[in-house]
């Protein structure tokens, strides 16, 4: 079997299934929930590795030595105070993604979704005059007009009952001719693109801007990957964004948001802040694929989650409750009290405002709160009470599924949060409390009487939940599962929950309690966690000191592995438990990625083996393997894994590249 695996590895990395059998036969070791009985006492080296594995997205070459030289306690204290850590290198890599610093409204105006393009096409919204934004709008309008024309032609060429084709007519013949012309235009775009590559980026950009808008919208779709990369190569960030947004403005926004998260995870020196931002986003999960959240996720992580990961839990809870991303994701912005003034048709107070229409994120599903009139004979549309947010607030955000609440509590909390909604999307989609949508009267939540008080009712409920003992336990349990083990010690959870209650939910102090506990450093939890796909990919890039210049291939890899960034549709977020990620298909994907990485077959990523072996590739495979084991695994490798890899790398002319790939695919590297 070993000889066969060697042949497969040397023949074609894409058929490395046999390698999974040889190395992946240790999958039980990857997923094991208990450590061997003879686990050694934790050494200073292992403590440094444990800190890097749990508080970062994986060690880089030299990180273990740096921590030992600085002192572990000092390093941890710095990570708990990220404002003291310069992060210039990561910021420089983030600079090309301009949307990461834009307010939501500015993102939507610069890279318009279809509703805004439709409004511009109909003359309801002014088309920008500056060159690049004008081109994006015109290309988008041309794309919409083309789709409308195709729909009209489909109707013209089908029978009224949709079953049979109409007899040929002048109109249908003209439609066929137009369809053929569009296909010809697309072929011309592909042909033209092959000659479009002017050497200088500015000249190339001028060529693109001179194309007809419909051709601009089809340009990138018509090109294979290498030509697409060549077309974008060297363009300034705004030029590159313009070319991409001509064909898919929403895709550009998604791409930059996801790329920003990936780049920070790989390169930021404020690693604990990045790990906690990922943790709390997952805890208060929203889904980037749901409508307006494509544009809201950027500000949600930047302005709501990241600034509060070391603050008070209540502040984070309130910020997420009032976040446009959460209001939209769990539909609370549409929740209307059954006995509210809006539902019962009571006349509004003060001046009426009849603002209707489409905003950047789509049509309003309900009228502005000041508008209560309807057309003669038309019944007023009612949204009703929505319990989505109320249920997830208690089950997933605070108390936990066994936290002591009832269905009646869910309904009462939903009544409390009626009126917590969004402003006009044209104004940025910010939080707004609308009294006309709010359910009047006293509510009872977890035995507490909530007197009628408008927006204050919601703030009172959030305060009750933030200080409930079940919340202290549930939050501590989730943190311990992420940072310690899938089945953390009850004593550790109690320690953390006690700190949570004593410090009014100070998340920095809860983390500090965990890091000072003997349970965090016990041999039983050393490398007891299995990496998620995101953690595996990022840790492999950090371990090999790879240079990432383009993130799209990596984002595609994560999608294939089942962990699209911001892509978990249910509010539960992604699991961090081994059971969710350990299976033969997952191991195959990981091992294929490892081999592709070290052979420089991952687009936009450059691996340089001299960074791991600066004195060159040694001719002694045993010495090379030992050195790489120390660098990539801190020397902690089982005899079985060592012997399996040794057979592979010594069965043919030695290759340090193969050794690196096998170590990245090993059970030990899958753990953290």
C-alpha positions as CSV (number, residue, x, y, z in Angstrom):
1,X,0.0,0.0,0.0
2,X,2.8,2.4,0.9
3,X,4.5,1.9,-2.4
4,X,1.2,2.4,-4.3
5,X,0.6,5.6,-2.4
6,X,4.1,6.9,-3.3
7,X,3.4,6.3,-6.9
8,X,0.1,8.2,-6.7
9,X,1.7,11.1,-4.9
10,X,4.3,11.4,-7.5
11,X,1.9,10.8,-10.4
12,X,-1.0,13.2,-9.9
13,X,-1.9,15.2,-6.8
14,X,-5.5,15.3,-7.9
15,X,-5.8,11.5,-7.4
16,X,-4.4,11.4,-3.9
17,X,-7.2,9.2,-2.5
18,X,-4.7,6.5,-1.7
19,X,-2.8,9.1,0.4
20,X,-5.9,9.6,2.4
21,X,-6.0,5.9,3.1
22,X,-2.3,5.8,4.1
23,X,-2.2,9.0,6.2
24,X,-5.9,9.3,6.8
25,X,-6.0,5.9,8.4
26,X,-5.1,8.0,11.5
27,X,-8.4,9.8,11.3
28,X,-9.4,8.3,14.6
29,X,-6.5,10.0,16.1
30,X,-7.6,13.3,14.6
31,X,-11.1,13.0,16.1
32,X,-10.1,11.4,19.4
33,X,-11.6,13.0,22.4
34,X,-9.1,11.7,25.0
35,X,-5.4,11.9,25.2
36,X,-3.1,8.9,25.7
37,X,-2.7,7.9,29.3
38,X,1.1,8.5,29.1
39,X,0.7,12.1,27.9
40,X,3.7,14.0,29.1
41,X,3.5,16.9,31.5
42,X,3.1,20.2,29.6
43,X,6.5,21.8,29.0
44,X,7.3,25.5,28.3
45,X,7.5,24.6,24.6
46,X,4.1,23.0,24.7
47,X,2.6,25.9,26.6
48,X,3.8,28.2,23.9
49,X,2.4,25.9,21.2
50,X,-0.9,25.6,23.1
51,X,-1.2,29.4,23.3
52,X,-0.5,29.8,19.6
53,X,-2.9,27.0,18.6
54,X,-5.8,28.4,20.7
55,X,-5.3,32.1,20.7
56,X,-4.1,32.6,17.1
57,X,-5.0,31.0,13.8
58,X,-1.8,29.0,14.0
59,X,1.9,29.6,14.6
60,X,4.2,31.1,11.9
61,X,7.9,30.1,11.6
62,X,9.7,31.5,14.6
63,X,6.6,32.3,16.7
64,X,7.3,29.6,19.4
65,X,10.8,31.0,19.9
66,X,9.5,34.6,20.0
67,X,7.0,33.7,22.8
68,X,9.6,31.9,24.8
69,X,11.9,34.9,24.5
70,X,9.3,37.5,25.4
71,X,7.6,35.4,28.1
72,X,4.3,33.7,27.7
73,X,2.5,35.9,30.3
74,X,3.6,39.1,28.6
75,X,2.6,37.8,25.2
76,X,-0.9,36.8,26.4
77,X,-1.3,40.2,28.1
78,X,-0.5,41.9,24.8
79,X,-3.0,39.8,22.9
80,X,-5.6,40.8,25.5
81,X,-4.8,44.4,24.7
82,X,-4.6,44.5,20.9
83,X,-4.5,48.3,20.8
84,X,-0.9,48.0,22.0
85,X,0.1,45.9,19.0
86,X,1.1,47.6,15.7
87,X,-0.7,46.0,12.8
88,X,0.8,47.9,9.8
89,X,1.6,44.8,7.7
90,X,-2.0,43.5,7.8
91,X,-3.4,47.0,7.2
92,X,-1.3,47.4,4.1
93,X,-2.6,44.2,2.7
94,X,-6.2,45.3,3.4
95,X,-5.8,48.6,1.6
96,X,-6.9,47.4,-1.8
97,X,-10.3,46.4,-0.4
98,X,-11.8,49.8,-0.2
99,X,-15.3,48.7,0.8
100,X,-14.0,47.6,4.2
101,X,-13.8,51.2,5.3
102,X,-17.0,52.4,3.7
103,X,-20.3,53.1,5.4
104,X,-23.1,50.8,4.2
105,X,-24.8,53.5,2.2
106,X,-21.6,54.4,0.4
107,X,-21.0,50.7,-0.5
108,X,-24.5,50.5,-2.0
109,X,-24.2,53.7,-3.9
110,X,-20.8,52.8,-5.3
111,X,-21.6,49.2,-6.1
112,X,-25.4,49.2,-6.7
113,X,-27.6,46.2,-6.3
114,X,-30.2,45.5,-8.9
115,X,-33.1,47.5,-7.2
116,X,-30.9,50.6,-7.2
117,X,-29.9,50.0,-10.8
118,X,-33.5,49.6,-11.8
119,X,-34.4,52.9,-10.1
120,X,-31.6,54.5,-12.0
121,X,-32.8,53.0,-15.2
122,X,-36.3,54.4,-14.6
123,X,-34.9,57.9,-13.8
124,X,-35.8,57.7,-10.1
125,X,-32.1,57.8,-9.0
126,X,-29.4,60.0,-10.5
127,X,-26.6,58.1,-12.3
128,X,-23.2,59.3,-11.0
129,X,-21.1,61.4,-13.3
130,X,-17.6,60.3,-12.3
131,X,-16.0,57.9,-14.8
132,X,-15.8,54.7,-12.8
133,X,-19.1,54.7,-11.0
134,X,-20.9,55.9,-14.2
135,X,-19.4,52.9,-16.0
136,X,-20.7,50.5,-13.3
137,X,-24.2,51.9,-13.4
138,X,-24.4,51.9,-17.2
139,X,-23.1,48.3,-17.4
140,X,-25.6,47.2,-14.8
141,X,-28.5,48.9,-16.5
142,X,-27.5,47.3,-19.8
143,X,-27.4,43.9,-18.1
144,X,-30.9,44.5,-16.7
145,X,-32.3,45.7,-20.0
146,X,-30.8,42.6,-21.7
147,X,-32.5,40.3,-19.2
148,X,-35.8,42.1,-19.7
149,X,-35.5,41.7,-23.5
150,X,-34.8,38.0,-23.1
151,X,-37.9,37.5,-21.0
152,X,-40.0,39.3,-23.5
153,X,-38.7,37.2,-26.3
154,X,-39.3,34.0,-24.2
155,X,-43.0,35.1,-23.9
156,X,-43.3,35.9,-27.6
157,X,-42.0,32.5,-28.7
158,X,-44.1,30.4,-26.3
159,X,-47.8,29.6,-26.5
160,X,-50.2,31.2,-24.1
161,X,-50.5,27.9,-22.2
162,X,-46.7,27.5,-22.2
163,X,-46.9,24.1,-23.8
164,X,-46.5,24.7,-27.5
165,X,-44.5,27.0,-29.7
166,X,-46.3,29.7,-31.7
167,X,-46.3,29.6,-35.4
168,X,-43.5,31.7,-36.9
169,X,-44.3,35.4,-37.1
170,X,-42.5,38.5,-37.9
171,X,-42.2,39.3,-34.2
172,X,-40.9,35.8,-33.3
173,X,-38.5,35.9,-36.2
174,X,-37.2,39.3,-35.0
175,X,-36.8,37.9,-31.5
176,X,-34.8,35.0,-32.8
177,X,-32.6,37.4,-34.8
178,X,-32.1,39.5,-31.7
179,X,-31.2,36.4,-29.7
180,X,-28.7,35.3,-32.3
181,X,-27.2,38.8,-32.4
182,X,-26.7,38.8,-28.6
183,X,-24.9,35.5,-28.8
184,X,-22.7,36.9,-31.6
185,X,-22.0,40.0,-29.4
186,X,-20.8,37.7,-26.6
187,X,-18.5,35.8,-28.9
188,X,-17.1,39.1,-30.0
189,X,-16.5,40.1,-26.4
190,X,-14.5,36.9,-25.9
191,X,-12.5,37.4,-29.1
192,X,-11.9,41.1,-28.2
193,X,-10.8,40.2,-24.7
194,X,-8.0,38.1,-26.1
195,X,-6.5,41.2,-27.7
196,X,-7.4,43.6,-25.0
197,X,-4.3,43.2,-22.8
198,X,-2.4,46.5,-23.3
199,X,0.9,46.3,-21.4
200,X,0.2,49.3,-19.3
201,X,-2.8,49.0,-16.8
202,X,-4.1,52.6,-17.4
203,X,-4.2,52.0,-21.2
204,X,-5.9,48.7,-20.6
205,X,-8.5,50.4,-18.4
206,X,-9.2,52.9,-21.1
207,X,-9.8,50.1,-23.5
208,X,-12.4,48.6,-21.1
209,X,-14.1,51.9,-20.5
210,X,-14.5,52.4,-24.3
211,X,-16.4,49.2,-24.7
212,X,-20.2,49.2,-25.0
213,X,-21.9,48.8,-21.6
214,X,-23.4,45.3,-22.3
215,X,-20.0,44.1,-23.4
216,X,-18.5,45.5,-20.2
217,X,-21.0,43.6,-18.1
218,X,-20.1,40.3,-19.9
219,X,-16.4,40.9,-20.0
220,X,-15.2,38.9,-17.0
221,X,-17.8,36.2,-17.5
222,X,-16.4,35.5,-21.0
223,X,-12.8,35.0,-19.8
224,X,-11.2,31.9,-18.4
225,X,-9.3,32.2,-15.1
226,X,-5.8,33.0,-16.4
227,X,-7.0,35.6,-18.9
228,X,-9.2,37.2,-16.2
229,X,-6.2,37.4,-13.9
230,X,-4.1,38.9,-16.7
231,X,-6.8,41.5,-17.5
232,X,-7.0,42.6,-13.8
233,X,-3.2,42.5,-13.2
234,X,-1.7,45.8,-12.3
235,X,-4.9,47.7,-12.1
236,X,-5.3,50.2,-9.2
237,X,-7.8,49.1,-6.6
238,X,-10.6,51.4,-7.8
239,X,-10.0,50.3,-11.4
240,X,-10.0,46.6,-10.4
241,X,-13.2,47.1,-8.4
242,X,-14.8,48.9,-11.4
243,X,-14.1,46.1,-13.8
244,X,-15.4,43.4,-11.4
245,X,-18.5,45.5,-10.5
246,X,-19.4,46.1,-14.1
247,X,-20.5,42.4,-14.2
248,X,-21.4,41.8,-10.6
249,X,-21.5,44.7,-8.1
250,X,-22.9,42.5,-5.2
251,X,-20.3,39.9,-5.9
252,X,-17.6,42.5,-5.5
253,X,-19.0,43.5,-2.1
254,X,-19.1,39.9,-1.0
255,X,-15.6,39.2,-2.3
256,X,-14.0,42.2,-0.4
257,X,-15.8,41.4,2.9
258,X,-14.7,37.7,2.8
259,X,-11.2,38.6,1.6
260,X,-10.8,41.1,4.4
261,X,-11.6,38.4,7.0
262,X,-9.2,36.0,5.4
263,X,-6.4,38.5,5.1
264,X,-6.7,39.5,8.7
265,X,-6.7,35.9,9.9
266,X,-3.5,35.2,8.0
267,X,-1.5,38.4,8.5
268,X,-2.8,40.3,11.5
269,X,-0.5,40.4,14.6
270,X,-3.6,41.0,16.7
271,X,-4.4,37.4,16.5
272,X,-6.5,37.0,19.6
273,X,-8.7,39.9,18.5
274,X,-9.2,38.1,15.1
275,X,-10.0,34.8,16.7
276,X,-12.5,36.4,19.1
277,X,-14.1,38.4,16.3
278,X,-14.6,35.2,14.4
279,X,-16.0,33.5,17.5
280,X,-18.5,36.3,18.3
281,X,-19.6,36.8,14.7
282,X,-20.3,33.0,14.7
283,X,-22.2,33.4,18.1
284,X,-24.3,36.2,16.7
285,X,-24.4,34.8,13.2
286,X,-25.9,36.5,10.2
287,X,-25.9,35.1,6.6
288,X,-24.2,37.0,3.8
289,X,-26.5,35.4,1.2
290,X,-29.7,36.9,2.5
291,X,-30.7,40.0,0.6
292,X,-29.5,43.2,2.3
293,X,-27.0,41.4,4.5
294,X,-24.7,41.2,1.4
295,X,-24.2,44.9,2.1
296,X,-24.6,44.9,5.8
297,X,-22.1,42.2,6.9
298,X,-19.1,44.5,6.4
299,X,-20.3,47.1,8.9
300,X,-21.7,44.4,11.2
301,X,-18.3,42.8,11.8
302,X,-16.4,46.1,11.6
303,X,-18.6,48.3,13.8
304,X,-20.6,46.0,15.9
305,X,-18.6,42.8,16.7
306,X,-14.9,43.8,16.5
307,X,-14.9,46.8,18.8
308,X,-16.6,44.9,21.6
309,X,-14.9,41.5,21.8
310,X,-13.0,42.6,24.9
311,X,-15.8,44.7,26.4
312,X,-19.0,44.0,28.4
313,X,-21.2,41.2,27.0
314,X,-24.3,43.4,27.5
315,X,-22.9,46.1,25.2
316,X,-22.2,43.5,22.6
317,X,-25.7,42.1,23.0
318,X,-27.4,45.5,22.6
319,X,-25.2,46.4,19.6
320,X,-26.2,43.2,17.8
321,X,-29.9,43.6,18.7
322,X,-29.8,47.1,17.1
323,X,-27.7,46.1,14.2
324,X,-29.3,46.4,10.7
325,X,-27.7,43.1,9.8
326,X,-29.3,41.2,12.6
327,X,-32.6,43.1,12.3
328,X,-32.8,42.0,8.6
329,X,-31.4,38.5,9.0
330,X,-33.9,37.4,11.7
331,X,-36.7,39.5,10.3
332,X,-37.3,41.6,13.4
333,X,-37.5,44.7,11.3
334,X,-40.8,43.5,9.9
335,X,-42.3,42.5,13.2
336,X,-45.5,44.4,14.0
337,X,-47.5,44.3,17.2
338,X,-51.0,42.9,16.6
339,X,-52.5,45.7,18.7
340,X,-50.1,48.4,17.6
341,X,-51.4,51.7,16.1
342,X,-50.1,50.6,12.7
343,X,-52.0,47.2,12.9
344,X,-55.2,48.7,14.2
345,X,-55.3,51.6,11.8
346,X,-55.1,54.4,14.3
347,X,-54.3,57.7,12.6
348,X,-50.7,58.8,12.9
349,X,-49.6,61.7,15.1
350,X,-48.2,64.7,13.3
351,X,-47.3,65.2,9.7
352,X,-47.8,62.3,7.3
353,X,-44.9,61.0,5.3
354,X,-45.6,58.9,2.3
355,X,-42.2,57.7,1.3
356,X,-42.4,54.5,-0.7
357,X,-40.1,52.9,-3.2
358,X,-37.0,50.9,-3.7
359,X,-33.9,51.4,-1.7
360,X,-30.4,50.1,-2.5
361,X,-31.3,46.8,-0.8
362,X,-34.7,46.1,-2.4
363,X,-38.3,47.2,-2.1
364,X,-39.8,48.1,1.2
365,X,-42.0,45.2,2.4
366,X,-44.1,47.6,4.4
367,X,-44.9,51.3,4.2
368,X,-43.2,54.0,6.2
369,X,-44.6,54.0,9.7
370,X,-46.2,57.4,9.2
371,X,-48.2,56.1,6.2
372,X,-51.4,54.4,7.2
373,X,-53.7,55.1,4.3
374,X,-54.4,52.7,1.5
375,X,-56.1,52.9,-1.9
376,X,-59.9,52.7,-2.0
377,X,-61.1,49.2,-1.5
378,X,-57.5,47.9,-0.7
379,X,-56.9,46.2,2.6
380,X,-53.9,47.3,4.6
381,X,-51.0,44.9,4.5
382,X,-50.0,43.6,7.9
383,X,-46.7,41.8,8.8
384,X,-47.7,40.5,12.1
385,X,-45.6,39.4,15.1
386,X,-42.3,37.7,14.2
387,X,-40.7,35.5,16.8
388,X,-37.5,34.7,15.0
389,X,-35.2,37.1,16.8
390,X,-36.9,36.5,20.2
391,X,-36.3,32.8,20.0
392,X,-32.7,33.0,18.8
393,X,-31.9,35.8,21.3
394,X,-32.6,33.4,24.2
395,X,-31.7,30.0,22.7
396,X,-28.5,31.0,20.9
397,X,-27.3,34.4,22.1
398,X,-27.9,34.3,25.9
399,X,-29.6,31.6,28.0
400,X,-29.0,28.5,25.9
401,X,-31.6,25.9,24.9
402,X,-31.9,24.7,28.5
403,X,-31.7,28.1,30.0
404,X,-35.1,28.1,31.6
405,X,-37.3,30.0,29.2
406,X,-40.6,28.9,27.8
407,X,-42.5,29.4,24.6
408,X,-44.6,32.1,26.4
409,X,-41.3,33.9,27.1
410,X,-40.5,33.8,23.4
411,X,-43.8,35.4,22.5
412,X,-43.5,38.0,25.1
413,X,-40.0,38.9,24.0
414,X,-41.2,39.2,20.5
415,X,-43.9,41.6,21.6
416,X,-41.2,43.6,23.4
417,X,-39.1,44.0,20.3
418,X,-41.9,45.1,18.0
419,X,-40.9,48.5,16.6
420,X,-37.2,47.7,16.6
421,X,-36.7,48.1,12.8
422,X,-34.7,49.8,10.0
423,X,-34.7,53.3,8.7
424,X,-35.3,53.9,5.0
425,X,-32.6,51.8,3.2
426,X,-31.9,54.9,1.1
427,X,-30.6,56.4,4.3
428,X,-28.2,53.6,5.1
429,X,-30.6,51.1,6.7
430,X,-29.7,52.1,10.3
431,X,-31.6,51.1,13.5
432,X,-34.8,53.0,14.3
433,X,-37.5,52.5,16.9
434,X,-41.0,53.0,15.5
435,X,-43.7,53.5,18.1
436,X,-46.5,52.9,15.7
437,X,-45.3,49.3,15.2
438,X,-44.8,48.6,18.9
439,X,-47.2,46.3,20.8
440,X,-48.7,48.3,23.7
441,X,-49.2,47.0,27.2
442,X,-47.3,45.2,30.0
443,X,-45.3,42.1,29.1
444,X,-43.9,39.4,31.4
445,X,-40.4,37.9,30.6
446,X,-38.8,35.2,32.8
447,X,-41.0,36.3,35.6
448,X,-40.2,40.0,35.3
449,X,-42.9,42.6,34.6
450,X,-42.0,44.8,31.7
451,X,-44.0,48.0,31.9
452,X,-45.0,49.8,28.7
453,X,-42.1,52.0,27.8
454,X,-41.5,51.7,24.0
455,X,-37.8,51.2,23.1
456,X,-36.9,51.0,26.8
457,X,-38.7,47.7,27.1
458,X,-36.2,46.0,24.7
459,X,-33.3,47.5,26.6
460,X,-34.7,46.2,29.9
461,X,-35.1,42.7,28.5
462,X,-31.5,42.7,27.1
463,X,-30.3,43.7,30.6
464,X,-32.2,40.9,32.2
465,X,-30.8,38.4,29.7
466,X,-27.3,39.7,30.0
467,X,-27.3,39.3,33.8
468,X,-29.1,35.9,34.0
469,X,-27.0,33.1,35.5
470,X,-27.9,30.9,32.5
471,X,-26.2,33.4,30.2
472,X,-23.0,33.4,32.3
473,X,-22.9,29.6,32.1
474,X,-23.9,29.4,28.4
475,X,-21.4,32.0,27.2
476,X,-18.6,30.5,29.3
477,X,-19.4,27.0,27.9
478,X,-19.2,28.2,24.3
479,X,-15.9,30.0,24.9
480,X,-14.5,26.9,26.6
481,X,-15.6,24.7,23.7
482,X,-13.9,27.0,21.3
483,X,-10.7,27.5,23.2
484,X,-10.2,24.4,25.3
485,X,-12.0,21.2,24.2
486,X,-15.2,19.9,22.8
487,X,-16.1,18.6,26.2
488,X,-14.6,21.2,28.7
489,X,-14.4,20.7,32.4
490,X,-17.4,21.7,34.4
491,X,-15.1,23.2,36.9
492,X,-13.5,25.5,34.3
493,X,-17.0,26.6,33.1
494,X,-17.9,27.4,36.7
495,X,-14.7,29.5,37.1
496,X,-15.4,31.5,34.0
497,X,-19.2,31.9,34.8
498,X,-18.3,33.2,38.2
499,X,-16.0,35.8,36.7
500,X,-18.7,36.7,34.2
501,X,-21.2,37.5,37.0
502,X,-18.7,39.3,39.3
503,X,-17.4,41.6,36.5
504,X,-20.7,42.4,34.9
505,X,-19.9,40.3,31.9
506,X,-16.4,41.6,31.2
507,X,-15.3,39.4,28.3
508,X,-11.6,40.2,28.7
509,X,-11.7,39.1,32.3
510,X,-13.6,35.9,31.4
511,X,-10.9,35.1,28.9
512,X,-8.2,35.9,31.4
513,X,-9.8,33.5,33.9
514,X,-9.8,30.8,31.3
515,X,-6.1,31.4,30.5
516,X,-5.1,31.3,34.1
517,X,-6.9,28.1,34.8
518,X,-5.1,24.8,35.2
519,X,-7.6,23.3,32.8
520,X,-6.5,25.3,29.9
521,X,-3.0,24.1,30.2
522,X,-3.6,20.5,31.2
523,X,-2.0,17.7,29.1
524,X,-5.4,16.3,28.4
525,X,-6.5,19.3,26.3
526,X,-3.2,19.8,24.5
527,X,-4.0,19.6,20.8
528,X,-7.4,18.1,21.7
529,X,-9.3,20.4,19.3
530,X,-9.8,19.6,15.6
531,X,-9.4,22.6,13.2
532,X,-12.3,23.8,11.2
533,X,-11.7,24.1,7.4
534,X,-11.1,27.9,7.9
535,X,-8.7,27.2,10.7
536,X,-6.9,24.5,8.7
537,X,-6.4,26.6,5.5
538,X,-5.3,29.7,7.4
539,X,-3.0,27.8,9.7
540,X,-1.4,26.0,6.7
541,X,-0.7,29.4,5.1
542,X,0.7,30.8,8.3
543,X,2.8,27.7,9.0
544,X,4.4,27.9,5.5
545,X,4.7,31.7,5.5
546,X,3.0,31.7,2.2
547,X,2.5,35.0,0.3
548,X,-1.2,35.6,-0.6
549,X,-1.7,38.1,-3.4
550,X,-5.2,36.9,-4.5
551,X,-7.8,35.5,-2.2
552,X,-10.5,34.2,-4.6
553,X,-8.9,30.7,-5.1
554,X,-8.7,30.4,-1.3
555,X,-12.3,31.5,-0.9
556,X,-13.3,28.9,-3.5
557,X,-11.4,26.3,-1.5
558,X,-13.3,27.1,1.7
559,X,-16.6,26.9,-0.2
560,X,-15.7,23.5,-1.4
561,X,-14.7,22.4,2.1
562,X,-18.2,23.5,3.3
563,X,-17.2,26.6,5.2
564,X,-17.9,29.7,3.1
565,X,-16.9,32.8,5.0
566,X,-20.1,34.4,6.4
567,X,-21.9,31.6,4.6
568,X,-23.7,29.7,7.4
569,X,-27.4,30.1,6.7
570,X,-28.9,28.9,10.0
571,X,-28.4,31.2,13.0
572,X,-26.5,28.5,14.9
573,X,-23.3,29.4,13.1
574,X,-20.6,27.0,12.2
575,X,-19.8,24.2,14.6
576,X,-16.3,24.0,16.2
577,X,-16.7,20.4,17.2
578,X,-14.7,17.6,15.6
579,X,-17.8,15.6,14.7
580,X,-18.8,18.2,12.2
581,X,-15.6,18.2,10.2
582,X,-13.9,14.8,10.5
583,X,-14.7,12.4,7.6
584,X,-12.9,10.9,4.7
585,X,-14.0,13.4,2.1
586,X,-12.9,16.3,4.4
587,X,-9.5,14.8,4.9
588,X,-9.1,14.3,1.2
589,X,-9.9,17.9,0.6
590,X,-7.4,19.0,3.2
591,X,-4.6,16.8,1.9
592,X,-5.2,17.9,-1.7
593,X,-5.0,21.5,-0.6
594,X,-1.7,20.8,1.2
595,X,-0.1,19.3,-1.8
596,X,-1.5,22.0,-4.1
597,X,-0.1,24.7,-1.8
598,X,3.4,23.4,-1.6
599,X,3.5,22.8,-5.4
600,X,2.3,26.4,-6.0
601,X,-0.9,25.2,-7.6
602,X,-3.2,27.4,-5.5
603,X,-3.8,30.6,-7.5
604,X,-2.7,33.8,-5.9
605,X,-0.6,32.0,-3.3
606,X,3.2,31.7,-3.5
607,X,5.0,29.1,-1.3
608,X,8.7,29.4,-1.0
609,X,10.3,26.4,0.6
610,X,13.5,28.4,1.4
611,X,11.6,30.1,4.1
612,X,11.3,26.8,5.9
613,X,14.7,25.5,4.8
614,X,16.8,28.7,4.3
615,X,20.0,26.8,3.7
616,X,18.6,24.9,0.8
617,X,17.0,21.5,0.4
618,X,19.2,19.0,2.2
619,X,20.1,15.7,0.5
620,X,19.5,13.9,3.8
621,X,15.7,13.2,3.8
622,X,15.9,12.1,7.5
623,X,17.4,15.4,8.6
624,X,15.0,17.4,6.4
625,X,12.0,15.6,7.8
626,X,13.2,16.1,11.4
627,X,13.7,19.8,10.8
628,X,10.3,20.3,9.1
629,X,8.6,18.3,11.9
630,X,10.1,20.8,14.4
631,X,9.0,23.8,12.4
632,X,5.5,22.7,11.4
633,X,4.5,20.6,14.4
634,X,6.9,21.9,17.1
635,X,8.3,18.4,17.2
636,X,5.1,16.9,18.5
637,X,4.5,14.0,16.2
638,X,3.4,10.4,16.9
639,X,5.8,7.5,15.9
640,X,3.1,6.2,13.6
641,X,2.8,9.4,11.6
642,X,6.6,9.9,11.6
643,X,7.2,6.4,10.2
644,X,4.4,6.7,7.6
645,X,5.8,10.0,6.3
646,X,9.4,8.7,6.4
647,X,8.5,5.7,4.2
648,X,6.9,8.1,1.7
649,X,9.8,10.6,1.4
650,X,12.5,7.9,1.3
651,X,10.9,5.6,-1.2
652,X,12.1,7.9,-4.1
653,X,14.5,10.8,-4.6
654,X,14.0,12.9,-1.5
655,X,11.6,15.9,-1.7
656,X,11.2,18.4,1.1
657,X,8.1,19.6,-0.7
658,X,6.4,16.2,-0.3
659,X,7.4,16.2,3.3
660,X,5.8,19.6,3.9
661,X,2.6,18.4,2.2
662,X,2.4,15.2,4.2
663,X,3.1,17.1,7.5
664,X,0.3,19.6,6.7
665,X,-2.0,16.6,6.0
666,X,-1.0,14.7,9.1
667,X,-3.4,14.1,12.0
668,X,-1.2,16.2,14.2
669,X,-1.5,19.3,12.0
670,X,-5.3,18.9,11.9
671,X,-5.4,19.4,15.6
672,X,-4.9,22.6,17.6
